[in-house]
Amino acid sequence: MIRASNISRYRNCGGAPAAEAGIPEREAKSWTTDGTLIHAALESPEAFKSLPEHLIDTAEWMDLSRQYLLDKVFPEQEGYERLQVIREQPFFVKYDGEKIISGHPDFVQIGTIFGKRTALILDFKAGFLEVPAPEANDQLRAYAVAVWQDKELKIDEVYASIIPRFGVAKTPVYYSSADLPLVLLDLADMEKATREINAERVPSVVACRYCRARSTSRCPETLYPDKRLKEMPSLIALSPAQKGELLDLCEIVRGNIKALQERLWDELKEDPNAVDGWLLAPGDVRGSIPDVDACYQIVSDIMTQKEFQSCLKVAQKPLKDAIKNWLVEKEGIKGKAAAARIKTILAPVVVLKQAEERLEKKTP
């Protein structure tokens, strides 16, 4: 049985499930821990109280987005009724009597719309990467079918959407009772393809991003440079289309190298002799001066106060946090409104600089 969150990867690389089999999950990174904390805060008021300060704004914004979509699909007016909320409950896509896909939707509101049993499914995305729009999101498709197939809920139609960490909530995709059986067949075909013993491994940015087999002997295609790089003519002879393909390959290879370095770093962490000729060197020691007043007392005989102030740079995050706390306490402003107000307050003294241009993949 595969997880709904992996469907997009497996659709792009049918050989990934077999390659990943038996390889344990890697240690969570700081940003995944942040996502876990935000998810917990959106589930429980108690967890929200213990949320680290740097995540409060994000959690508040995502919660406002949740309420916005809830009011859009189930407005508090005649003909609409909210019945029950389901959070992080396991659901399964079933085909031919077998569970083939599992998933844990973050938020499911069950209700009725003019007599039809309706589900609104929301998936909180607290990471930094762009995710497919609701209408093209395989994870939401699986959630929709799984909730529809739950016999106790007796669902007739499903709305599903993404709530991102940044930006506005996405317009929900709608699945009718006629759409859902077709989506089920598509998911079943995809899942069946992953069972093929000799299913092809097809490296790509999307397929490889979270793959546990990446840069291991289970997936030789990512352990060595892609053969397509060797077969390409010189850069000057490439067409625009080939140059685009070259940059795509560079992204894959860059990720392969990073994954390989991380694995070897982990091995050296456990055993200093794991990799000949390499060691984990101590990190750089960097000094800071957090106490501005104490520093000035020391140098006041050497420079004037104006000269000293010219050496200082305002730390924007603590400053914005202080203004935000004041706005909440004095004016009751928070969330997006507070962010806009802070931007207006600081506009006269903020100096904007345009960063260098960067390579970026065009969105279809």
C-alpha positions, 0 to 999 in steps of 0.5 A: 500500500502506498501513501497519498503523499507519494503518488505524484512521485510514483506517477513520475517514477514507477520504479521508486516503490521497489527501490525504496523498499526497506530503506528507513526514513531519514532524520527529520530536518528543521523545516519538517519539524516546523511543519509538524508543530504548525499542523499540531497547532492547527489541530489543538488550541493547547498546541497553539499556545506552545508554538514557537514565536517564529511560527505563530504568524504562519499558523494564524494565517493558515487558520484564517485561510481554513476559516475562509474556505470553510465559509465559502463552501459551507456558508452559514445560511439556509441550505448549508449545514456543518455536521462534523470535523475529522482531523488526521484520521486514516482513510483508504482508497480501495479497489477490487476489495483491497486497500491500495492507498492510505492517507491522513487528511489534515482537515475534513468538514462533513456537511450538507449542501441542499440535501447532498452529503458533502466533504470539504478536504483541506491539506495544510502545506507548511513547507516552502516548496510550490505544490500542484494546484488542487485540480492537479494535485494527486494527494488531494485526488486520493483523499477525495476518493478515500473519503467518498469511499468511507461507507459511514460518511455516505458522501455524495460530492467532495471539495478539496483544496491546499492551504499554503504557508505563503499566499492565498488559499487555493480555490477548491477543486470539485468532484461530483459523484460522476467524477469520483469513480473515474478518479478511482480508476486513474489511481488504481492504474497508477498503483498497479504500475508501481507493482511491476517488478521491472518498473522503470526508474525515471529520475526527475526533480519531482520524482527524486525530491523525497526518494529514499533510494536517491543516490544509493545502489538501489537507483544507479540512475541517480548514483552516477551522472545521467547518460544523457549528459554524456550524449549531449553535443557541445553547448554551442550546438544545443537548441533552446529545447536541448538547453532547457533539458540540460538545465533540468538534468543539472537540477537532478544531478545537483540534488543527487550530489546533495543527497549523497553528501548527506548520506556520507555525512550521516555515516561519518557522524556515526563512525569517524572511519566510515569514509577514507580521507574525509572527516567531520571538521568542527564548524566555524566559530562566529562571534556576535555582540548582542548587548549594544549598551555594554559595547558602547560603554567599552568604546565610548572613549574611542568614538562618538555616539554618532560614529558608534551608531553608524556601525550598527544595523537594525535586526528586522525580525526582533524589531518587527516582532516588537511592533507586532506585539505592540499592535496586538496589545494596544490596537488588537491588530494581528495576522495579515493586517498587522503585517501590512501595518508594520510594512507601512510604519517601517517604509520610510526607513527600509532600503530595498535592494534587488537581488541578482537574477536567478535561474527559475523553471517556468510554470506551465 
